[in-house]
Amino acid sequence: MTIQEAQQQVDTWIKTYGVRYFSELTNMAILTEEVGELACIIARTYGEQSFKNSDLSKNIADEMADVLWVLLCLANQTGVDLEEALKKNIEKKTERDKTRHLENKKLI
């Protein structure tokens, strides 16, 4: 599935089952919440925190998909073609950082 196809599928789902998009501000708050849930799972899986019983039913893939879902909603609402935006962002980072990380002695 391309990013454009994902945006279309989310839009179709919202219009079919979701009644309408939440406001952009509400979706931004939801995105922040979902990123927090992902951070929690990563902290407990790869960090020093132990899992609480309430965390055991969550999984990292599902939490990442939740983050992507809300990001796709926000892109649809604001008219952003995420596929094109990502291509341009990769070009920008490549031009800006093409030697930066290769020359970083901390990474060697």
C-alpha positions as CSV (number, residue, x, y, z in Angstrom):
1,M,0.0,0.0,0.0
2,T,1.3,3.4,-0.9
3,I,1.0,6.3,1.5
4,Q,-1.5,7.9,-0.8
5,E,-3.6,4.7,-0.8
6,A,-3.4,4.7,3.0
7,Q,-4.6,8.3,3.1
8,Q,-7.5,7.3,0.9
9,Q,-8.4,4.3,2.9
10,V,-8.5,6.3,6.1
11,D,-10.6,9.0,4.4
12,T,-13.1,6.3,3.2
13,W,-13.2,4.7,6.7
14,I,-13.9,8.1,8.3
15,K,-16.6,8.9,5.9
16,T,-18.2,5.4,6.1
17,Y,-17.9,4.6,9.8
18,G,-16.5,7.7,11.6
19,V,-19.3,10.1,10.7
20,R,-16.7,12.9,10.2
21,Y,-13.2,13.8,11.2
22,F,-12.5,15.2,14.6
23,S,-11.2,18.8,14.5
24,E,-7.6,19.2,13.7
25,L,-6.9,20.4,17.3
26,T,-8.6,17.3,18.7
27,N,-6.7,15.1,16.3
28,M,-3.4,16.8,17.4
29,A,-4.2,16.0,21.0
30,I,-5.1,12.4,20.0
31,L,-1.8,12.1,18.1
32,T,0.1,13.3,21.2
33,E,-1.8,10.7,23.3
34,E,-1.0,7.9,20.8
35,V,2.7,8.9,20.7
36,G,2.7,8.7,24.5
37,E,1.3,5.2,24.4
38,L,4.0,4.2,22.0
39,A,6.7,5.8,24.1
40,C,5.3,3.8,27.1
41,I,5.7,0.5,25.4
42,I,9.1,1.4,24.1
43,A,10.3,2.5,27.6
44,R,9.1,-0.8,29.1
45,T,10.4,-3.0,26.3
46,Y,13.8,-1.4,25.7
47,G,14.3,0.8,28.8
48,E,14.6,0.2,32.5
49,Q,10.9,0.4,33.4
50,S,9.0,-2.7,34.1
51,F,5.6,-3.5,32.6
52,K,2.4,-2.9,34.6
53,N,-0.4,-5.3,34.2
54,S,-2.4,-2.8,32.2
55,D,0.5,-2.5,29.7
56,L,0.7,-6.2,28.9
57,S,-2.2,-6.2,26.4
58,K,-0.6,-3.4,24.2
59,N,1.8,-4.1,21.4
60,I,4.3,-1.9,19.6
61,A,3.0,-2.5,16.1
62,D,-0.5,-1.6,17.0
63,E,0.6,1.5,18.8
64,M,2.7,2.6,15.8
65,A,-0.3,2.0,13.6
66,D,-2.4,4.2,15.9
67,V,0.1,7.0,15.5
68,L,0.1,6.6,11.7
69,W,-3.7,6.5,11.6
70,V,-4.0,9.9,13.3
71,L,-1.2,11.4,11.3
72,L,-3.0,10.3,8.1
73,C,-6.2,11.9,9.4
74,L,-4.3,15.2,10.0
75,A,-2.8,15.0,6.5
76,N,-6.2,14.5,5.0
77,Q,-7.7,17.3,6.9
78,T,-4.9,19.8,6.1
79,G,-4.6,18.8,2.4
80,V,-1.1,17.4,2.8
81,D,0.0,14.6,0.4
82,L,2.2,12.7,2.8
83,E,3.8,10.6,0.1
84,E,5.0,13.7,-1.7
85,A,6.0,15.4,1.6
86,L,8.1,12.4,2.6
87,K,9.9,12.4,-0.7
88,K,10.7,16.1,-0.4
89,N,11.8,15.6,3.2
90,I,14.2,12.7,2.3
91,E,15.7,14.9,-0.4
92,K,16.1,17.8,2.1
93,K,17.8,15.5,4.7
94,T,20.0,13.9,2.0
95,E,21.2,17.3,0.8
96,R,21.7,18.8,4.3
97,D,23.2,15.7,6.0
98,K,24.9,13.8,3.2
99,T,28.2,13.9,5.0
100,R,27.2,15.0,8.5
101,H,26.6,11.6,10.0
102,L,29.4,9.9,8.1
103,E,31.9,12.4,9.6
104,N,30.4,12.2,13.1
105,K,33.1,10.5,15.3
106,K,30.5,9.7,17.9
107,L,28.8,7.3,15.5
108,I,31.9,5.4,14.5
